[in-house]
Amino acid sequence: MNENTSGIISKIWSFCHTLRDDGVSYGDYLEQLTYLLFLKMADEYSKPPHNRKLDVPKQYNWESLTAKSGAALEVHYTTLLRELSRAKGILGQIFTKSQNKIQDPAKLYKLIDMINKEQWTLMGADLKGKIYEGLLEKNAEDTKSGAGQYFTPRPLIKAMVACIRPEPGKTIADPACGTGGFFLAAYDYIADSKNFSLTKAQKEFLKNSTFYGNEIVAGARRLALMNMFLHNIGDIDSETFILPTDSLVAEPRFRVDYVLTNPPFGKKSSMTFTNEEGEQEKEDLTYNRQDFWATTSNKQLNFVQHIRTMLKTTGKAAVVVPDNVLFEGGAGETVRKKLLETTDLHTILRLPTGIFYAQGVKANVLFFDNKPASKDPWTQDVWIYDYRTNIRHTLKKSPLKFEDLQDFIKCYNPANRQKRKETWNPEKNPEGRWRKFTYEEIIARDKTSLDITWLKDKSLADLDNLPDPDVLANDIIENLEAGIESFKVIMEKLNNK
């Protein structure tokens, strides 16, 4: 990283800390930075050598901000945000529900001046992206804001993409795209000259026609759009490819080649309304979709069903799901049986706790390939990699790294899945993490459960070799929080009856 680059990053970071003293959170700073960066880059694109006609009204463009200071600047900036939120196209999407969170005009002036000193369009996409991704990660760490739920650990995303190996000229979707992490990792993989030598047409397709997403939370969607834009995906005057609608409501408009996603972890879909007594009540929300196998208010099961409908018959999916998707009865059993029959559900990666910003999450990655209709089930074997038992990760002291998942990627064998070899053996290697289960073994299990373990938890067996107290305390907290979440769901159910 050259001196100029690191200088820009440190400037942006240090100003972030200055604003935190005024009560401006990472999330608020990130939003203000997004608005201002977008206007500055639009200004650069409208001048030589680009000379592009952009739809930013003259009275609310970048120069209208740099020409003011003091109270006049604050008033103008607040008006600008309100007016641009009504605009069409990506401009209106970036500024949706925008508000000024920097109440000190002197600090607002300083931030505008700092952005104005750089030529952002001349900066490499990797640098702009690095600055923005760094801020997104810091924002995710700010647990009070709840932003972590929109941020999937980047090493996990990278490993999922390395297994799926997306190809140029194919479409990629994420029905709950958060801040766009899966899109960026797929873009980096396809754009990497070590993987592909892209033609001009393929580069054009990658930039403008590859990615399709949904994100119903306006703040997360704004960050995703800006993240894409800074990474050179899409264009400043193009139509947005991340829709604000709930992807579960209706059948997909078209089918895609790949779905890479980590849908929201909240178990129930619900809507809040005011009852006759004027009290707020929640009601379970079920999606009445003719193309679903089961009607349920379990959000994850709905996402799994929806993802299957999004895929072309040759499509592939990698989906992060919580444990309940693997073992829940009723609708859960129906969905698992149908998934095993209609797709090739070939791989499950069991993830450790302590890698997500949302506490107490026990999750897995399902890898499945869609198939045409057939009277025989498509799944023959389910390969499970247990990266949970006896694995310890924490966000601060021992975060998940891409290297930690190298053994899984090797076992997955993306180059030729037919040549996989188990590392588990009952006599020679009972501690092997990679094990195959046949379709017959799975459907013979109670409720067709895919929640399968075979390794001994050493922390339970070896009292002389317990983990550090802080690791144990973290485990206890995560288990308690997971339990509390389950009780909350039960209480909501009881209160609504």
C-alpha positions as CSV (number, residue, x, y, z in Angstrom):
1,M,0.0,0.0,0.0
2,N,1.6,3.3,-1.0
3,E,2.0,6.3,1.3
4,N,-0.8,8.3,-0.3
5,T,-3.2,5.4,0.1
6,S,-2.5,4.7,3.8
7,G,-2.7,8.5,4.4
8,I,-6.3,8.7,3.0
9,I,-7.3,5.7,5.1
10,S,-5.9,7.1,8.3
11,K,-7.5,10.5,7.6
12,I,-10.9,8.9,7.2
13,W,-10.5,6.8,10.3
14,S,-9.2,9.6,12.5
15,F,-12.1,11.8,11.5
16,C,-14.5,9.0,12.4
17,H,-13.0,9.1,16.0
18,T,-13.4,12.9,16.1
19,L,-17.1,12.5,15.3
20,R,-17.6,9.7,17.8
21,D,-16.8,12.2,20.5
22,D,-19.9,14.1,19.3
23,G,-22.0,11.0,19.6
24,V,-21.9,10.1,15.9
25,S,-21.7,6.3,15.6
26,Y,-19.8,4.3,13.0
27,G,-23.1,3.6,11.3
28,D,-24.0,7.3,11.2
29,Y,-20.5,8.3,9.9
30,L,-20.7,5.6,7.3
31,E,-24.0,7.0,6.0
32,Q,-22.8,10.6,5.9
33,L,-19.6,9.5,4.1
34,T,-21.8,7.6,1.6
35,Y,-23.9,10.6,0.7
36,L,-20.9,12.9,0.4
37,L,-18.7,10.5,-1.5
38,F,-21.5,9.8,-4.0
39,L,-21.9,13.5,-4.7
40,K,-18.2,14.1,-5.1
41,M,-17.8,11.2,-7.5
42,A,-20.8,12.3,-9.5
43,D,-19.2,15.7,-9.7
44,E,-15.9,14.2,-11.0
45,Y,-17.8,12.1,-13.6
46,S,-19.6,15.2,-14.9
47,K,-16.3,16.9,-15.7
48,P,-13.5,16.1,-18.2
49,P,-12.4,13.5,-19.2
50,H,-15.7,11.7,-18.4
51,N,-18.1,14.5,-19.3
52,R,-21.2,12.5,-18.4
53,K,-24.6,13.9,-18.0
54,L,-25.9,12.9,-14.6
55,D,-29.2,13.5,-12.9
56,V,-28.0,15.4,-9.9
57,P,-29.9,18.8,-9.8
58,K,-27.5,21.7,-10.0
59,Q,-28.8,23.4,-6.8
60,Y,-28.0,20.1,-4.8
61,N,-24.7,19.0,-6.4
62,W,-21.2,18.8,-4.9
63,E,-20.3,22.4,-5.7
64,S,-23.4,23.6,-3.9
65,L,-21.9,22.1,-0.7
66,T,-18.3,23.3,-1.1
67,A,-19.5,26.9,-1.7
68,K,-21.1,27.1,1.8
69,S,-20.0,27.1,5.5
70,G,-21.3,27.6,9.0
71,A,-25.1,27.5,9.7
72,A,-25.9,28.0,6.0
73,L,-24.0,24.8,5.1
74,E,-26.0,22.8,7.7
75,V,-29.3,24.1,6.5
76,H,-28.4,23.5,2.9
77,Y,-27.1,19.9,3.6
78,T,-30.3,19.0,5.4
79,T,-32.4,20.3,2.5
80,L,-30.2,18.6,0.0
81,L,-30.7,15.2,1.7
82,R,-34.4,15.6,1.8
83,E,-34.7,16.6,-1.9
84,L,-32.4,14.0,-3.3
85,S,-34.3,11.2,-1.4
86,R,-37.1,12.0,-3.8
87,A,-35.0,11.5,-7.0
88,K,-35.3,8.5,-9.3
89,G,-32.8,5.8,-10.0
90,I,-29.7,5.0,-8.0
91,L,-29.6,8.6,-6.8
92,G,-32.9,8.3,-4.9
93,Q,-31.9,4.8,-3.7
94,I,-28.7,6.1,-2.1
95,F,-30.5,9.0,-0.4
96,T,-33.6,7.1,0.7
97,K,-34.6,8.3,4.2
98,S,-31.4,10.2,4.5
99,Q,-30.8,12.5,7.5
100,N,-28.0,14.8,8.7
101,K,-26.3,13.3,11.7
102,I,-23.5,15.8,11.9
103,Q,-24.9,18.7,14.0
104,D,-21.6,20.7,14.2
105,P,-21.3,22.8,10.9
106,A,-17.5,23.1,11.4
107,K,-17.1,19.4,11.5
108,L,-19.4,18.9,8.5
109,Y,-17.3,21.5,6.6
110,K,-14.1,19.7,7.5
111,L,-15.4,16.3,6.3
112,I,-16.5,17.9,3.0
113,D,-13.1,19.5,2.6
114,M,-11.3,16.2,3.3
115,I,-13.4,14.4,0.6
116,N,-12.9,17.3,-1.8
117,K,-9.1,17.1,-1.7
118,E,-9.0,13.7,-3.3
119,Q,-9.8,12.6,-6.9
120,W,-11.8,9.5,-6.1
121,T,-12.5,8.4,-9.7
122,L,-8.7,8.2,-10.3
123,M,-8.3,5.9,-7.2
124,G,-8.3,2.1,-7.8
125,A,-11.5,0.3,-7.0
126,D,-9.6,-2.0,-4.7
127,L,-8.5,1.0,-2.6
128,K,-11.9,2.7,-2.4
129,G,-13.4,-0.7,-1.6
130,K,-10.8,-1.4,1.1
131,I,-11.6,1.9,2.8
132,Y,-15.4,1.3,2.7
133,E,-15.2,-2.4,3.6
134,G,-13.0,-1.5,6.6
135,L,-15.7,1.0,7.8
136,L,-18.4,-1.7,7.2
137,E,-16.6,-4.1,9.4
138,K,-16.0,-1.5,12.2
139,N,-19.8,-0.7,12.0
140,A,-20.6,-4.5,12.3
141,E,-18.4,-4.6,15.5
142,D,-20.5,-1.8,17.0
143,T,-22.9,-4.3,18.7
144,K,-25.3,-1.7,20.0
145,S,-26.3,-0.7,16.5
146,G,-27.2,-4.2,15.5
147,A,-25.4,-3.7,12.2
148,G,-23.6,-7.0,12.6
149,Q,-26.6,-8.9,11.4
150,Y,-26.0,-7.5,7.9
151,F,-22.3,-8.4,7.9
152,T,-21.2,-12.0,7.1
153,P,-17.6,-12.8,8.0
154,R,-15.5,-12.2,4.9
155,P,-13.3,-15.3,5.2
156,L,-16.5,-17.5,5.3
157,I,-17.9,-15.7,2.2
158,K,-14.5,-16.2,0.4
159,A,-14.5,-19.9,1.2
160,M,-18.1,-20.4,-0.1
161,V,-17.1,-18.6,-3.3
162,A,-14.0,-20.7,-3.7
163,C,-16.1,-23.9,-3.5
164,I,-18.8,-22.7,-5.9
165,R,-16.3,-21.2,-8.4
166,P,-18.7,-18.8,-10.2
167,E,-18.0,-18.4,-14.0
168,P,-18.0,-15.3,-16.2
169,G,-21.2,-14.6,-18.2
170,K,-23.4,-16.1,-15.5
171,T,-25.9,-14.5,-13.1
172,I,-25.5,-14.3,-9.3
173,A,-28.2,-13.5,-6.8
174,D,-28.5,-12.8,-3.1
175,P,-32.1,-12.5,-1.8
176,A,-31.0,-10.8,1.5
177,C,-27.8,-9.1,0.4
178,G,-27.0,-7.0,3.5
179,T,-24.0,-4.8,2.6
180,G,-23.1,-6.9,-0.5
181,G,-20.3,-9.1,0.8
182,F,-21.2,-12.1,-1.4
183,F,-21.3,-9.9,-4.6
184,L,-17.9,-8.5,-3.9
185,A,-16.3,-11.9,-3.2
186,A,-17.8,-13.3,-6.4
187,Y,-16.7,-10.3,-8.4
188,D,-13.1,-10.6,-7.1
189,Y,-13.0,-14.3,-7.9
190,I,-14.3,-13.8,-11.5
191,A,-12.1,-10.7,-12.1
192,D,-8.9,-12.4,-10.8
193,S,-6.6,-13.1,-13.8
194,K,-5.4,-16.3,-12.0
195,N,-8.9,-17.7,-12.5
196,F,-10.1,-16.2,-15.8
197,S,-8.8,-14.2,-18.7
198,L,-11.9,-12.0,-19.4
199,T,-12.9,-10.7,-22.8
200,K,-14.3,-7.2,-23.2
201,A,-17.9,-8.5,-23.4
202,Q,-17.3,-10.6,-20.2
203,K,-16.0,-7.6,-18.3
204,E,-19.0,-5.6,-19.4
205,F,-21.4,-8.4,-18.3
206,L,-19.6,-8.7,-14.9
207,K,-19.9,-5.0,-14.3
208,N,-23.5,-4.5,-15.4
209,S,-25.5,-7.8,-15.7
210,T,-24.1,-10.3,-13.2
211,F,-25.6,-9.4,-9.8
212,Y,-29.2,-9.2,-8.6
213,G,-30.2,-8.7,-5.0
214,N,-32.9,-7.7,-2.5
215,E,-32.5,-5.8,0.8
216,I,-35.5,-4.6,2.7
217,V,-33.6,-2.5,5.3
218,A,-33.0,0.9,3.7
219,G,-29.7,1.6,5.6
220,A,-28.1,-1.7,4.7
221,R,-29.3,-1.4,1.1
222,R,-27.7,2.1,0.8
223,L,-24.4,0.7,2.0
224,A,-24.6,-2.2,-0.4
225,L,-25.3,0.0,-3.4
226,M,-22.4,2.3,-2.4
227,N,-20.1,-0.7,-1.7
228,M,-20.9,-2.1,-5.2
229,F,-20.4,1.3,-6.8
230,L,-17.0,1.9,-5.1
231,H,-15.9,-1.6,-6.3
232,N,-16.8,-0.7,-9.9
233,I,-19.9,-2.8,-10.0
234,G,-22.8,-1.1,-11.8
235,D,-22.6,2.6,-12.7
236,I,-23.5,6.0,-11.2
237,D,-26.3,6.5,-13.7
238,S,-27.4,2.9,-14.2
239,E,-30.6,1.3,-12.8
240,T,-30.2,-0.2,-9.4
241,F,-29.9,-4.0,-9.2
242,I,-30.6,-4.3,-5.5
243,L,-34.4,-4.1,-4.9
244,P,-36.0,-2.8,-1.7
245,T,-38.7,-5.4,-1.8
246,D,-39.1,-8.5,0.4
247,S,-37.8,-11.3,-1.9
248,L,-40.1,-13.9,-0.2
249,V,-43.4,-12.3,-1.2
250,A,-43.5,-13.5,-4.8
251,E,-42.0,-16.0,-7.2
252,P,-38.7,-14.8,-8.7
253,R,-39.0,-12.8,-12.0
254,F,-36.3,-14.8,-13.6
255,R,-33.9,-17.7,-12.7
256,V,-30.2,-17.3,-12.0
257,D,-27.0,-19.5,-12.2
258,Y,-25.9,-19.0,-8.6
259,V,-27.3,-18.0,-5.2
260,L,-24.9,-17.1,-2.5
261,T,-26.5,-15.8,0.7
262,N,-26.8,-15.6,4.4
263,P,-30.4,-14.8,5.1
264,P,-31.4,-13.0,8.3
265,F,-31.2,-15.2,11.5
266,G,-34.5,-14.1,13.1
267,K,-36.5,-17.3,13.2
268,K,-40.0,-16.0,12.7
269,S,-41.4,-13.7,10.0
270,S,-43.8,-11.4,11.7
271,M,-45.6,-8.1,11.2
272,T,-46.5,-5.6,13.9
273,F,-50.0,-4.0,14.1
274,T,-52.0,-2.0,16.6
275,N,-55.0,-3.9,18.2
276,E,-58.4,-2.5,19.3
277,E,-57.0,-1.6,22.7
278,G,-54.3,0.5,21.0
279,E,-51.5,-1.9,22.0
280,Q,-48.8,-3.1,19.6
281,E,-49.1,-6.8,18.7
282,K,-47.0,-9.1,16.5
283,E,-48.6,-11.6,14.2
284,D,-46.7,-14.5,12.5
285,L,-46.3,-13.8,8.8
286,T,-46.7,-16.7,6.5
287,Y,-46.1,-16.5,2.7
288,N,-48.8,-18.2,0.6
289,R,-46.6,-19.2,-2.3
290,Q,-47.9,-21.9,-4.6
291,D,-44.3,-22.8,-5.6
292,F,-43.3,-23.6,-1.9
293,W,-43.4,-27.1,-0.5
294,A,-44.6,-26.0,2.9
295,T,-46.4,-23.0,4.4
296,T,-44.6,-21.8,7.5
297,S,-43.7,-18.6,9.4
298,N,-40.1,-19.9,9.9
299,K,-38.1,-17.4,7.9
300,Q,-35.1,-19.6,7.2
301,L,-37.3,-22.5,5.8
302,N,-39.0,-19.9,3.6
303,F,-35.6,-18.7,2.3
304,V,-34.4,-22.2,1.6
305,Q,-37.6,-22.9,-0.5
306,H,-37.3,-19.5,-2.2
307,I,-33.6,-20.0,-3.1
308,R,-34.5,-23.3,-4.8
309,T,-37.1,-21.5,-6.9
310,M,-34.5,-18.8,-7.9
311,L,-32.2,-21.3,-9.5
312,K,-32.1,-22.4,-13.1
313,T,-32.2,-26.2,-13.4
314,T,-28.4,-26.1,-13.7
315,G,-28.1,-23.5,-10.9
316,K,-25.9,-23.9,-7.7
317,A,-26.5,-22.5,-4.2
318,A,-24.4,-21.9,-1.1
319,V,-26.6,-20.8,1.9
320,V,-25.9,-20.1,5.5
321,V,-28.6,-21.5,7.7
322,P,-29.1,-21.9,11.5
323,D,-29.2,-25.3,13.1
324,N,-33.0,-25.4,13.3
325,V,-33.2,-25.8,9.5
326,L,-31.4,-29.1,9.9
327,F,-33.6,-30.7,12.6
328,E,-36.9,-28.9,13.0
329,G,-40.0,-31.2,12.5
330,G,-43.2,-30.5,10.6
331,A,-42.5,-28.0,7.7
332,G,-38.8,-28.4,8.4
333,E,-38.9,-32.2,7.6
334,T,-41.0,-31.5,4.5
335,V,-38.5,-29.0,3.2
336,R,-35.5,-31.2,3.9
337,K,-37.1,-34.2,2.2
338,K,-38.0,-32.2,-0.9
339,L,-34.6,-30.6,-1.0
340,L,-32.9,-34.0,-1.0
341,E,-35.3,-35.2,-3.7
342,T,-35.3,-32.3,-6.1
343,T,-31.7,-31.0,-5.8
344,D,-28.3,-32.6,-5.2
345,L,-27.8,-31.5,-1.6
346,H,-24.2,-32.7,-1.6
347,T,-22.4,-30.8,1.2
348,I,-22.9,-29.3,4.7
349,L,-20.3,-27.3,6.5
350,R,-21.0,-27.1,10.3
351,L,-19.7,-23.7,11.5
352,P,-18.3,-22.9,14.9
353,T,-19.8,-20.4,17.3
354,G,-18.1,-17.1,17.9
355,I,-17.7,-16.1,14.2
356,F,-20.8,-14.0,13.7
357,Y,-21.5,-10.5,15.2
358,A,-24.9,-11.7,16.3
359,Q,-24.3,-13.7,19.6
360,G,-25.3,-17.3,20.2
361,V,-25.6,-18.2,16.5
362,K,-25.1,-21.9,15.6
363,A,-25.0,-22.1,11.8
364,N,-24.1,-24.2,8.8
365,V,-23.6,-23.8,5.1
366,L,-25.7,-25.9,2.7
367,F,-24.4,-26.5,-0.8
368,F,-26.9,-27.8,-3.3
369,D,-27.2,-28.0,-7.1
370,N,-30.6,-27.6,-8.7
371,K,-31.8,-30.3,-11.1
372,P,-34.6,-31.0,-13.6
373,A,-37.7,-32.9,-12.5
374,S,-37.1,-36.6,-11.9
375,K,-39.0,-39.5,-10.3
376,D,-35.8,-40.6,-8.4
377,P,-34.2,-38.4,-5.7
378,W,-31.2,-36.4,-7.0
379,T,-29.2,-36.5,-3.7
380,Q,-27.1,-39.7,-3.4
381,D,-24.6,-38.7,-0.7
382,V,-24.4,-35.8,1.8
383,W,-20.9,-35.0,2.7
384,I,-20.5,-33.2,6.1
385,Y,-17.5,-31.3,7.3
386,D,-17.6,-30.7,11.1
387,Y,-15.8,-27.4,11.7
388,R,-17.6,-26.9,15.0
389,T,-16.7,-29.7,17.5
390,N,-13.5,-28.7,19.5
391,I,-13.1,-25.5,17.4
392,R,-12.8,-22.2,19.3
393,H,-13.2,-18.8,17.6
394,T,-13.9,-15.4,19.1
395,L,-14.4,-12.1,17.3
396,K,-11.5,-10.3,19.1
397,K,-8.9,-12.8,20.2
398,S,-9.3,-15.6,17.7
399,P,-11.3,-14.5,14.6
400,L,-12.0,-16.8,11.7
401,K,-9.4,-16.5,8.9
402,F,-9.6,-17.8,5.3
403,E,-6.7,-20.2,6.1
404,D,-8.9,-21.9,8.8
405,L,-11.2,-23.1,6.0
406,Q,-8.5,-24.3,3.6
407,D,-8.8,-28.0,4.7
408,F,-12.6,-27.8,4.1
409,I,-12.1,-26.4,0.6
410,K,-9.5,-29.1,-0.1
411,C,-12.0,-31.8,1.1
412,Y,-14.8,-30.2,-0.9
413,N,-12.7,-30.6,-4.0
414,P,-14.3,-27.9,-6.2
415,A,-12.3,-29.1,-9.3
416,N,-13.9,-32.6,-9.1
417,R,-16.5,-33.4,-6.5
418,Q,-16.7,-37.0,-7.7
419,K,-13.2,-37.7,-6.4
420,R,-13.8,-36.8,-2.8
421,K,-12.3,-38.9,-0.1
422,E,-13.5,-39.2,3.6
423,T,-11.0,-38.3,6.2
424,W,-13.1,-40.0,8.9
425,N,-12.6,-43.7,9.4
426,P,-14.1,-45.7,12.4
427,E,-10.8,-47.5,13.1
428,K,-8.0,-45.5,11.5
429,N,-9.2,-41.9,12.0
430,P,-12.4,-41.6,14.3
431,E,-11.4,-37.9,14.7
432,G,-11.8,-37.2,10.9
433,R,-13.9,-34.1,10.2
434,W,-15.0,-35.1,6.7
435,R,-17.6,-37.8,6.5
436,K,-20.1,-39.1,3.9
437,F,-23.7,-40.2,4.6
438,T,-25.9,-41.9,2.0
439,Y,-29.4,-40.8,1.0
440,E,-30.8,-44.0,2.6
441,E,-29.0,-43.3,5.9
442,I,-30.3,-39.7,6.0
443,I,-34.0,-40.5,5.3
444,A,-33.9,-43.3,7.9
445,R,-33.1,-40.7,10.5
446,D,-35.8,-39.3,12.8
447,K,-37.5,-36.3,10.9
448,T,-34.9,-36.7,8.2
449,S,-32.6,-34.8,10.5
450,L,-29.4,-33.4,8.9
451,D,-28.1,-32.3,12.3
452,I,-25.4,-35.0,12.5
453,T,-22.3,-35.2,14.7
454,W,-19.8,-38.0,15.4
455,L,-16.8,-36.3,17.0
456,K,-16.4,-36.3,20.8
457,D,-16.5,-32.9,22.4
458,K,-13.2,-32.9,24.2
459,S,-14.0,-30.0,26.5
460,L,-16.7,-32.2,28.1
461,A,-14.4,-35.3,28.4
462,D,-11.1,-33.8,29.5
463,L,-11.5,-31.9,32.7
464,D,-7.7,-31.3,32.9
465,N,-7.6,-29.6,29.6
466,L,-10.5,-27.1,29.7
467,P,-10.5,-24.0,27.5
468,D,-9.5,-20.6,29.0
469,P,-12.1,-19.1,31.4
470,D,-12.9,-16.3,28.9
471,V,-13.6,-18.9,26.2
472,L,-15.8,-20.9,28.6
473,A,-17.6,-17.7,29.7
474,N,-18.2,-16.8,26.0
475,D,-19.7,-20.3,25.3
476,I,-22.0,-20.0,28.3
477,I,-23.1,-16.5,27.2
478,E,-23.8,-17.7,23.6
479,N,-25.8,-20.7,24.8
480,L,-27.8,-18.6,27.2
481,E,-28.5,-16.0,24.5
482,A,-29.6,-18.7,22.1
483,G,-31.9,-20.1,24.8
484,I,-33.3,-16.6,25.6
485,E,-34.1,-16.0,21.8
486,S,-36.0,-19.3,21.8
487,F,-38.0,-18.4,24.9
488,K,-38.8,-15.0,23.4
489,V,-40.4,-16.7,20.4
490,I,-42.5,-18.9,22.7
491,M,-43.6,-16.0,24.8
492,E,-44.6,-14.0,21.7
493,K,-46.7,-17.0,20.6
494,L,-48.4,-17.3,24.0
495,N,-49.0,-13.5,24.3
496,N,-50.6,-13.4,20.8
497,K,-53.1,-16.2,21.6
